[in-house]
Amino acid sequence: MIIGILKTKILKVLLLLLITFDLLLFGRNFIRLTDLPTATADSRLIDYLKKDTNVFRVLPDFPVTSTVRRDFDFGAASLYRIPSTSDYNSMVLSRYYNFIDLLNKASVSSVPYYNVEIPPPNPKSSYINYLNVRYILSDRITDGLSGDVSGNYSILLEGERYRLYRNNNVLPRFFFVPQAQLYQTDKELEKALISGQDLEKTVMLRKSDLVDGKKYDLDCASAEKNKVETVSYSANSISLRTNSACNAFLSSSEVYYPGWRVKVDGKESKILLGNSAFRTIYLPKGQHSVEYYFSPKIYYFGLFITLFSFLLFWKIYTSGTSRDVRE
């Protein structure tokens, strides 16, 4: 506004230069240049993880301040299509975030401390097996697995800043469980989770999810002989073949989210909210084909609104044009 008042062009230019110089002096402490994450990524580590064609997750066991982010940034999971338990500045789902808090036995929410990222899950929790965590990437400085003699972890790779471990007790992404525990409320279920549960043999469900007139008969003493084969796996659809000797629940660490649907042998079935944040379905004994697919109703609502708005606009426009021609 002040520059606009001036009439002399030279004064305007000089004043602009002075302001720019002053802003640079003041703001230089806030300007930081750094390499793109891909420029410093550890290619050996990335290649090792990418060559694993199984369905798995990697657990980055370090905070945003760790230098290991130069080797494997949180965003590397999306960029290189390496499934991860954590992410940074993406859409964080509240139920999944809450499950990680329960896994870490946090008595209060971690949001005030991790408000743009998912807290690192404790790699020594038994729940990481359920989360399909095959690999754990630790910071050498804060490595909590170093010296562990339990036999649960094996060192695969070491870099200047990191160690990559294999979890020897990882569970598959989909597996049968022989029994279910029912809870009246989310709070009761969460309290049980934080106290510790064997999610390899049990799925935790809310009673309200079962009120659909369907009876879930469980006649499994064990689900060890039941088989699940992943036929195909992508972001929006998952195809499985199952064979079970008894009625059981098919548990998974796939996050429960509106819009996901499932067909069993070509017929629509119900997805249950299992273990506070994940997809579970009931399967009677025998062989079945299972197809999960993402088909949110809100997309169709949006399409209808868009088409209706377009037709309404077109009607108004053509009516106005016809009137102008007649006049």
C-alpha positions in Angstrom: 0.0 0.0 0.0 2.8 2.4 0.8 4.7 1.5 -2.4 1.5 2.2 -4.4 1.4 5.7 -3.0 4.9 6.5 -4.4 5.0 8.1 -7.8 8.6 7.6 -8.7 9.4 4.2 -10.2 13.0 4.2 -8.9 11.9 4.7 -5.3 9.4 1.9 -5.7 12.1 -0.5 -6.9 14.6 0.6 -4.2 12.0 0.2 -1.5 11.0 -3.3 -2.8 14.7 -4.3 -2.8 15.1 -3.0 0.8 12.1 -4.9 2.0 13.2 -8.1 0.3 16.7 -7.8 1.8 15.3 -7.1 5.3 13.0 -10.1 5.1 15.8 -12.4 4.0 18.0 -11.2 6.9 15.1 -11.8 9.3 13.9 -15.1 7.8 17.2 -16.8 7.0 17.1 -18.6 10.3 13.8 -20.2 9.4 14.9 -21.4 6.0 16.5 -24.8 6.0 17.6 -26.6 2.8 17.9 -30.4 2.9 18.1 -33.4 0.6 14.9 -35.0 -0.6 14.2 -38.2 1.3 14.8 -40.3 -1.8 18.2 -38.8 -2.2 19.4 -40.3 1.0 17.4 -43.5 1.2 19.4 -46.7 1.8 19.0 -48.6 -1.5 20.2 -51.8 0.0 17.5 -51.6 2.7 14.8 -50.6 0.3 15.7 -53.4 -2.2 15.8 -56.0 0.6 12.2 -55.1 1.8 10.8 -54.8 -1.7 12.0 -58.2 -2.8 9.8 -59.9 -0.2 6.6 -60.7 -2.1 4.7 -61.9 0.9 2.0 -59.8 2.7 3.8 -58.2 5.7 4.4 -55.0 7.5 7.6 -53.3 8.6 7.8 -51.5 12.0 9.9 -48.3 12.0 11.0 -48.3 15.7 12.1 -44.6 15.9 10.6 -41.1 16.3 10.6 -38.3 13.7 13.8 -36.9 15.2 15.8 -40.0 14.4 18.5 -39.9 11.7 17.3 -43.2 10.4 14.7 -41.3 8.5 17.5 -40.4 6.1 17.7 -44.1 5.3 14.0 -45.0 5.5 11.6 -42.0 5.8 8.1 -42.6 7.1 6.8 -41.7 3.7 9.0 -44.3 2.1 6.3 -46.9 2.9 3.9 -45.2 0.4 6.6 -44.3 -2.1 8.1 -47.8 -2.4 4.8 -49.7 -1.6 6.3 -51.2 1.5 3.5 -51.8 4.1 4.3 -50.1 7.4 2.8 -49.8 10.9 3.5 -46.1 10.9 3.2 -43.0 8.8 3.7 -39.3 8.9 1.3 -36.5 7.8 -1.1 -39.0 6.2 -4.7 -39.7 7.2 -4.5 -41.3 10.6 -7.4 -43.5 11.4 -8.6 -43.1 15.0 -9.3 -46.7 15.8 -6.0 -47.9 14.5 -4.2 -45.1 16.4 -6.0 -46.1 19.5 -5.0 -49.7 19.0 -1.4 -48.7 18.9 -1.9 -46.8 22.2 -3.4 -49.9 23.7 -0.5 -52.0 22.4 1.9 -49.5 24.1 -0.2 -49.7 27.3 -0.6 -45.9 27.2 -3.0 -44.9 30.0 -3.9 -41.7 28.1 -4.0 -40.7 24.4 -0.7 -40.0 22.7 -2.2 -37.4 20.4 -0.6 -34.4 22.3 2.8 -36.0 21.6 2.3 -37.7 18.3 -0.3 -35.5 16.6 0.9 -35.8 13.0 2.2 -39.4 13.1 1.3 -42.8 14.5 3.3 -43.6 17.6 6.0 -46.3 17.1 4.5 -49.6 18.4 6.6 -51.3 21.1 8.5 -54.0 19.2 8.5 -56.3 22.2 4.7 -56.4 22.5 3.1 -59.7 21.4 0.5 -57.6 19.5 3.1 -56.9 16.7 2.8 -60.6 15.8 -0.9 -60.0 15.2 -0.1 -56.8 13.2 1.7 -59.0 10.7 5.1 -57.2 11.5 7.8 -59.3 9.8 10.5 -56.6 10.0 11.6 -54.1 12.7 13.8 -51.2 11.7 15.6 -49.8 14.8 17.8 -46.8 15.4 21.2 -48.1 16.5 21.4 -45.4 19.2 18.0 -46.3 20.8 17.8 -50.0 19.7 15.6 -51.7 22.3 16.2 -55.1 20.7 19.9 -55.1 20.9 21.2 -58.0 23.1 17.7 -59.7 23.2 18.2 -63.4 23.9 14.6 -64.5 23.6 15.1 -65.8 20.1 12.1 -63.8 18.9 14.2 -61.5 16.6 17.1 -62.0 14.2 19.3 -59.3 12.7 19.2 -59.3 8.9 20.9 -56.0 7.9 22.9 -53.3 9.6 23.6 -49.8 8.4 25.5 -46.8 9.7 22.3 -45.6 11.5 20.0 -48.7 11.7 19.5 -52.4 12.3 16.9 -54.4 10.5 15.4 -57.3 12.5 13.1 -60.2 11.5 10.3 -61.0 13.8 10.3 -64.8 14.1 6.8 -65.1 15.5 4.9 -63.1 12.9 1.3 -64.1 12.2 -0.1 -64.0 8.6 -2.4 -61.1 7.7 -5.4 -63.5 7.7 -5.8 -66.5 10.1 -8.5 -68.5 11.8 -9.2 -68.3 15.5 -11.1 -70.9 17.4 -12.9 -68.7 19.9 -14.3 -65.2 20.5 -14.7 -63.0 23.5 -17.7 -60.6 23.6 -17.9 -57.2 25.3 -20.7 -54.8 26.0 -18.8 -51.6 25.3 -15.6 -50.4 23.6 -14.2 -49.4 26.9 -14.5 -52.9 28.3 -12.9 -54.3 25.2 -10.0 -51.8 25.3 -9.4 -52.5 29.0 -9.1 -56.2 28.2 -6.7 -55.4 25.3 -4.4 -53.2 27.4 -4.2 -56.0 30.0 -3.0 -58.4 27.3 -4.8 -61.0 25.2 -3.7 -63.9 23.0 -5.0 -62.6 19.7 -3.6 -65.6 17.9 -6.4 -67.8 19.4 -9.1 -65.3 20.2 -10.9 -62.5 18.5 -12.5 -59.7 20.7 -15.9 -58.5 19.5 -18.6 -56.2 20.6 -22.0 -57.8 21.4 -23.8 -55.1 19.5 -22.1 -56.2 16.3 -23.6 -59.7 16.6 -27.2 -58.6 16.9 -28.2 -59.4 13.3 -30.3 -62.5 13.8 -27.4 -64.7 12.9 -26.1 -67.4 15.2 -22.3 -67.9 15.3 -21.6 -71.5 16.2 -18.0 -72.2 17.1 -17.0 -75.8 17.3 -13.2 -75.5 17.1 -10.9 -76.7 19.8 -8.0 -75.4 17.6 -7.6 -73.6 14.3 -4.1 -74.9 13.5 -5.2 -77.2 10.7 -7.3 -74.5 9.0 -5.8 -72.9 5.9 -5.9 -69.5 4.3 -4.4 -68.8 0.9 -4.0 -65.2 -0.4 -4.9 -65.4 -4.1 -4.5 -61.7 -4.8 -3.9 -58.6 -2.7 -4.2 -54.9 -3.7 -5.2 -51.6 -2.2 -8.9 -52.0 -3.0 -9.5 -55.7 -3.2 -8.3 -58.9 -1.6 -9.1 -62.4 -2.7 -8.7 -65.4 -0.4 -9.2 -69.2 -0.5 -9.9 -70.8 2.8 -10.4 -74.4 4.1 -11.4 -75.0 7.7 -12.3 -78.2 9.5 -14.6 -76.4 11.9 -16.7 -73.2 12.2 -14.4 -70.3 13.2 -13.7 -66.6 12.8 -11.3 -65.4 10.1 -9.3 -62.8 12.0 -7.1 -60.2 10.3 -5.0 -57.1 10.9 -6.7 -55.3 8.0 -8.0 -52.0 9.4 -11.8 -51.7 9.7 -13.0 -48.8 7.7 -16.4 -47.8 6.2 -16.8 -48.8 2.6 -15.1 -52.2 2.9 -17.4 -55.1 2.0 -17.0 -58.8 1.7 -18.4 -61.7 -0.3 -18.2 -65.3 0.8 -18.7 -67.7 -2.1 -20.1 -64.9 -4.1 -22.7 -63.8 -1.5 -22.6 -60.7 0.7 -21.5 -61.3 4.2 -20.9 -59.1 7.3 -17.6 -57.6 8.3 -17.3 -57.5 12.1 -15.2 -55.0 14.1 -12.6 -57.3 15.7 -10.0 -56.4 18.3 -11.1 -52.8 18.4 -9.9 -51.8 15.0 -9.8 -54.6 12.4 -11.9 -56.7 10.0 -13.2 -60.1 11.1 -15.7 -62.4 9.4 -17.4 -65.6 10.5 -16.9 -68.7 8.3 -18.6 -72.1 8.6 -16.4 -75.1 8.1 -15.4 -76.2 4.6 -13.8 -74.5 1.6 -14.7 -71.0 0.8 -13.7 -68.1 -1.5 -13.5 -64.8 0.2 -13.4 -61.4 -1.5 -12.9 -58.2 0.3 -13.5 -55.1 -1.9 -13.7 -51.4 -1.2 -17.0 -49.9 -2.4 -18.0 -46.9 -0.3 -21.6 -45.7 -0.7 -20.5 -42.1 -0.3 -18.9 -42.3 -3.8 -22.3 -43.2 -5.3 -23.9 -40.4 -3.3 -21.3 -38.0 -4.6 -21.8 -39.2 -8.2 -25.5 -38.7 -7.9 -25.1 -35.2 -6.5 -22.6 -34.3 -9.3 -24.9 -35.6 -12.1 -28.0 -33.9 -10.6 -26.1 -30.6 -10.2 -24.8 -30.8 -13.8 -28.3 -31.6 -15.2 -29.8 -28.7 -13.1 -27.2 -26.3 -14.3 -27.7 -27.4 -17.9 -31.4 -27.0 -17.7 -31.1 -23.5 -16.3 -28.4 -22.6 -18.9 -30.5 -23.9 -21.8 -33.6 -22.2 -20.6 -31.8 -18.9 -20.3 -30.3 -19.3 -23.8 -33.8 -20.1 -25.3 -35.3 -17.0 -23.7 -32.5 -14.8 -25.1 -33.1 -16.1 -28.6 -36.8 -15.5 -28.4 -36.3 -11.9 -27.2 
